[in-house]
Amino acid sequence: MPKKSFPLSHSQLQEIVKKYPTPFHIYDEHAIRENIRALQKAFAWAPAFREQFAVKALPNPRIVQILHEEGAGTDCSSKAELLISDYAGVKGEEILLTSNDTPADEFQKAIELGAIINLDDISHLDYLEKNAGLPESLCFRYNPGDLMEGNDIIGKPTEAKYGLTRDQLFEAYRMAKEKGVRRFGLHTMVASNERRTEAFLFTAKLMFTLAGELKERLGIHVEFVNLGGGFGIPYRPEEEPLNLMEIGEGIHKLYEEMMVPKGLGDVAIMTESGRAMTGPAGWLVSTVLHEKKTYKDYIGLDSCMANLMRPAMYGAYHHITISGKESAPCDHIYDITGSLCENNDKFAIDRKLPKIDIGDLVIIHDTGAHGSAMGFNYNGKLWCAELLLREDGSIELIRRAETIDDYFATLRYPGSIIK
Ligand SMILES: *Cc1c(COP(=O)(O)O)cnc(C)c1O
């Protein structure tokens, strides 16, 4: 088995392209279900475990529906993401709002849906009460600050805009309790694309310590500890996947040592993973339009950075294969580009690939999270379609490609067609 695979043969893909022109992202339903099942298996020991899928990774109601069928809730950071959850059938406390710099209408929508609200700041308690009223159940997001200074595992929390300091956290729970909030959760999110087991154990230890302190100091018995997301994926073929079972077992051990003796053995565990659920289950498929030979050899695709921003934005590696040329020797070196008037619109630089011909179908791997989701309209480029490869092998269109009429729909000018 090659470490980077694509679920369709060359001839199957050619058939699909006849009906759905490139570019498009295609997601593998089976792989998504396998990914969440693996996470749930690693946490099967927890008295109640729920993955709150971070909607921003792949904000498509059809995908959220599939994950919900597997038992997932959602983690949202905007009104649109709350609505995606609602439309996908995710209801009430299955929805978590973890936003920051939150506008009033977002809090109002969360209250209306009965979602669990995860506050990012101590001042948001008053803001929420004034603008939407206080719910029965609240959660706060912890920023561990310089408790971890110099710790390369989670970076520098003091530079992160998220969450409450330790002192604020205790004060916020105290205030919320005084205001009549009865049920509580505890949240943090400090890792990103992390594959080292110790990073997750570190977070768990931190959170279990806090849960114990909340009980001792304030008499607050949290209902859940949300360990956040950040489960990494191997973007490069030579990278190892994270060891979910080891992470789950390690956290289990800490739970037995730190939570159970304090009478906190009934506290639920949550994760809010995005990338690890859908990232490896998505591919951006494009057609080669041009080959240009100047100082370098450029392959121009019919997609661009507007369809996948990660390489240009983070210098992120995304593996590339050419449909039908999977076993051909990688004896050519190319820059793979899009059409934006930005020189960083390159999916790959100096990449070794088989000889590429115009019309070839280029498969960019691991685009199922933060791929289509980060789309934009710069240079008048349009969002591409999203397809779902069902478990029965059929193809379902789950987002049509944006049209030029969609693009003009928001523009107003003398003589504009749409008033
Ligand atoms: C982005 C985000 C996640 C998901 O992160 P992944 O790296 O995709 O797992 C979870 N929680 C919050 C609050 C986030 O902002």
The ligand as an SDF file (V2000), in Angstrom:
LIG
                    3D

 15 15  0  0  0  0  0  0  0  0999 V2000
   -9.3540   25.1240   14.6500 C   0  0  0  0  0  0  0  0  0  0  0  0
   -9.9050   24.7280   15.9360 C   0  0  0  0  0  0  0  0  0  0  0  0
  -10.0700   23.3760   16.2500 C   0  0  0  0  0  0  0  0  0  0  0  0
   -9.6650   22.2730   15.3260 C   0  0  0  0  0  0  0  0  0  0  0  0
   -8.3060   22.2240   15.1260 O   0  0  0  0  0  0  0  0  0  0  0  0
   -7.6820   21.0450   14.2670 P   0  0  0  0  0  0  0  0  0  0  0  0
   -6.2390   21.4130   14.1940 O   0  0  0  0  0  0  0  0  0  0  0  0
   -8.3440   21.0730   12.9420 O   0  0  0  0  0  0  0  0  0  0  0  0
   -7.9290   19.7810   14.9920 O   0  0  0  0  0  0  0  0  0  0  0  0
  -10.6350   23.0570   17.4550 C   0  0  0  0  0  0  0  0  0  0  0  0
  -11.0250   24.0140   18.3270 N   0  0  0  0  0  0  0  0  0  0  0  0
  -10.8970   25.3190   18.0620 C   0  0  0  0  0  0  0  0  0  0  0  0
  -11.3740   26.3000   19.0480 C   0  0  0  0  0  0  0  0  0  0  0  0
  -10.3270   25.7300   16.8640 C   0  0  0  0  0  0  0  0  0  0  0  0
  -10.1970   27.0240   16.6110 O   0  0  0  0  0  0  0  0  0  0  0  0
  1  2  1  0
  2  3  1  0
  2 14  2  0
  3  4  1  0
  3 10  2  0
  4  5  1  0
  5  6  1  0
  6  7  2  0
  6  8  1  0
  6  9  1  0
 10 11  1  0
 11 12  2  0
 12 13  1  0
 12 14  1  0
 14 15  1  0
M  END
$$$$
